[in-house]
């Protein structure tokens, strides 16, 4: 379907793409899966202990074992799809998180002169699994700004106060930003008004800090 009325225009794509995509790993998280159905497994100290307990449920609780196997197969199918479909050559790597996929998809569907604004974990700029995507942003001068927040004020009540997330602003293919605007360790939007917090960095600047 692909929104034909939008992509039929000469400058195809959306003028603005805004979102707060889900932050979920595609790989099945065993602690989360068993948190209600089997707290003993979820609270196992080590991964080895957890695996031993999981193997026991095949005999002790066949229904739970069946649900676990289906959930695991579903997660593996999703992971295999994003790695092989060709839509996510930059984000579909390593331990894939859904926010990475939404970020790369947003770049596909925004118009060349459009703008993308996403609320995603700050790891999009620092994690090893996202380095190909972020490097492409910087080298292509597509990153407009990255405003990094620490969740100390519990803006997201269910997320740990030490967790870092960011406002990620990206331009379409015709929007070139030689030096992106960065703010780090903000606790509220009012912090963005402080001019001395803003740092302009180019891709060459970042490579001086981290060659990866």
Secondary structure, DSSP 8 states (H G I E B T S, - for coil): -TTHHHHTSSS-SEEEEEE-----BSS--HHHHTTTT-HHHHT-SSHHHHHHHHHHHHHH-HHHHHHHHHHHHHHHHHHHHHHHSSS-TTTSSSS-BHHHHHHHHHHHHEEEEEEEEEEEETHHHH-GGGHHHHHHHHHTT-EEEEEEEEGGG-SSTTS-TT-EEEEEEEE-TT---SSEEEEEEE-SGGGGG-GGG-EEE-HHHHHHH---
